[in-house]
Amino acid sequence: MYEPRSGKTLLPFSSAHLKLVKRSIANLCLANTLKKSCPYTVHRSFALQVERLTKAEYPAHVLVSVAEKLVTVVQRGDKPEKRNRIEKSCPVVLPYV
């Protein structure tokens, strides 16, 4: 089961940080749960992370939005054609005259 090693609390949603920062924190917590949990404990680990985010006053609509995005990323997977396109491109070097 995935649990972060540090016992620190998460950044409260009421902080003055940008919405992007707060959303990134929620995304990182939930994505790490999916990546680092074994299939048998992923449900419990995900619930613990949602509980941590709820204690930090993250609203439900933010958590739902982040979870929906993670579902689409997991369903889509890593597209091999994107990787191949990047590997085939070569940098162009122009001499300075």
Secondary structure, 3 states (H helix, E strand, C coil): CCCCCCCCCCCCCCCCCCHHHHHHHHHHHHHHHHHHCCCCCHHHHHHHHHHHHHHCCCCHHHHHHHHHHHHHHHHHCCCHHHHHHHHHCCCCCCCCC
